[in-house]
């Protein structure tokens, strides 16, 4: 039985995503109402301006962001994820794209990255913070492996701030998503049921200002926030400072 646990969210994430890789990218677009690709591009836009030579993509999944980073920069990209089935699918995609010399995928946790301090010029992470026990500590760990002056950027789901949009979002996430997921199979039905309540619960516990503060305490300056698609998506970025 799949049960959320704040004490062990990593295991929950592994169980949740284990059966999803084959159609993950297509259904991620459907379940985000076609906005996932646009949000990813906005996140990557905030990284490529600095011309990084090395980028770490955390919660890389099937390597969609890693592939985009490799296509749009000259960087060597490392992707890390906890779900081996997702990584296998990502390696297949990388081979199909002819990017195996530019992208490396490894198994590991965001909370305990297997890299020395200041290893990468930039770092991205996507849909991560709802699956870790301590988001602030995880952000600090991510910042640790970025060189001073490097960019950190993220993409997360968000709760629309305006009442009308929030009501439509609530209906979509509670009623439509489970139905759409169910059409794709039992695993996606579970994701559809879980997604909306998990997003709401996350922001009840960690409002956006507290996340911005966590970035700043982790040594990230010039923190920017872009709420997209009437509030359904959230892109953030910041620059690693000395210290």
N, C-alpha and C positions, 0 to 999 in steps of 0.2 A: 504494500500500500504506500502511495506517495504522500508524505506528510511534511509540510513545512516545519523547520525547526530553526529558531534563531541561534541555537547553540551549534548547529552543524549545517549551515546553509550551503556549504561547498558540496557535501554529499547529496543534498537535495538537488542542486543544480546538475550534478552529474546524472542523477536518475532522471530528471526532467528532460534533459537534452539527448540522452543516449539513443533514443529511437528516432531522432529527427533529421539526421544529416542528409538523407537522399533528396528531400524536397525542401530543405531549409531555406535556401535563398529565394526560391519562387514564393513560398508561403510567407516568408518574412515580409515581402512586398504586399501580399494580399492582406495580412493581418495588421499592417501599419497603414492600410488604406492607400497604398502606393507611395508612401512618403519616405520609407526607409532609405532608398537610394539617394534621394535629395538630401536627407539629413547626413548620410555618410559623406557625401561630397562636401557639404559645408564644413564638417569636421576636418576632413583632409585638407581643405583650402587653408585652414588656419595653421597647418604644419608646413606646407610646401613653400611658403614664402621665405622661410629661413634656409632653404636649400640643404636639408640634413643629409649627411653621408650614411647615417645608420639610424634606423627607427625600430622601436619595439612596439608591437601591436598586441595588447593584452586582451584576453577573452576573444581571441581571434576567430574562434568557431571554425567555419569552413573557409576561412582565409579571404573573405570578400574584401575587407578593408586592406589587408596586406597586399592583395593583388592591385588594388587601386593605388596604394602608396608606391608600389614598384613601377607601375605604369606612368605615374605623374611626377616622379622624382628619379634621381640617379642613385637613390639610397639602396643599401643592402637592408632587407627587412627581416626581422625575427618575429614570428608569431608564437604566442604561448596560450595554452588553454588546458583545462582540466579534463576535458571529455575526449577520450581517445577516438571514439567513433567520428566525432566532428573533425578531428585532425586528419584522420584517414581520408575523409572526403575532401578536406582542404588540400592534401598532397596530390590527390587526383586532379583537382582544379589547377593547381600550380603547374603540373606536368602538361596539361592541355594548353595552358597559356604560354608554355615555353619559358617559364620564369624560375625554374628550379635552381639556377645559378645565382639568383638574386634573393630568393625567399627561403628561409629555414623555419620549420615548425618544430616546437618542442612542447613536451608535456610538463605542466607545472601550475602552481597557484599564484594568483596575484598577491596574496598576503605574504608569500615567502618566495620572492623572485630569486632564481638561481644565477644571479649576475652580480658582479662587484659594483661598488658605488661608481656613479658618473660614467657608465658604460656607453650610453646612447645619446645621440644628438637630439632625438625627439621621441615621444611616446604617445600612443593613442590607446584609448580603451572604450569599449562599446557595451552598453547594457550590462554593466558589471555590478554596480553598487548595491543592487537589491539582493545579491547572492553572496555577500560577505557579512561576517558577524559584526565588524567594526569598520564602517566606511572611512572614518577619519584616519584610522591607523593604516588602512589599505592605501589611501591617497598618499600618505607620507612614505610608504614603501615604494610606490610607483615613482614618486619624485626622487627618491634616493638614487635610482639608477640612471637619472638624466644629468647630463653635464651642465654646469652653470651656463646660462644663456640659452639653453635648449627649450623647446616647446613641449608642453603637455596639452593634449586635447581630448575631449570626451564627447560621447553621444549617449544620452539616456532618454527613456520615455519621461513624460511629464504630465501633470494634471492641469488642464486649461484653467487659467485664473478667472475668466469671465463666466458669469453664471449660465448664460445661454449655451456657450460652447462647452462648459463643464457638464451641463445636463445631457447634451448630445453625446459627449464623450462617454459619460457613464452608461447610457443606453447601448452605445456601440460596444464598449468593453464588456458589459455584463450580459448582453443578450445576443448581439450579432457575432462577436468573436467566438464564443463556444460553438455556435452553429457552423461558422466557416471552418473552424478547426475540426469539428466532427465530420465534415465532408471529406477531410483528408485522412481520417483515421483516429483511433483511440488516443495515440500519443499527442496529436495536435489538439484534440478535444480537451485534454488535460491542460495544455498550455493556454488554450482559449479561456478556460474557466479560471485559471490562476492569474493571468496577466493583469487584468483590471484591478482586482482587489490588492494584488501585491504592489502595484504602483501607488495606489491610494495610501496603503499602510506605510510605505516607505516615506512618503512626503509628510504624513502625519507625524512620523517619528523624526525625520530629518528634513525640515523645511529648507528651501533653496538657500536662504541666507546662511544657514548653518553649514551647508556644503561649500559655499564660497569661502566662509571663514576657515573651514578645514583645508582648503587649497592654500590659503594664505599662511596658515600655521605650518604647512608642509614645506614652506620655502618657495612658493609660487607667487610671483608678482604680476601686475597688470592683468589680473583675472578678468576675462570677458565672458559674458553670458548672452546667448541668443536663443530666445524661445520661438519655436517655429510651428507652422501649421496650426494656428489658432491656439497654441499652447500644448500640443500633443507631443512635441519633440523638444529636447533641450541639448544644445551644443555649448560646451564650455572650453576655454583655452587659457593658458597662462605661461609665463616664462620663468624658468628655474633661475633663482638667484644664488649668489655665493653663500656658503655657510652650511 
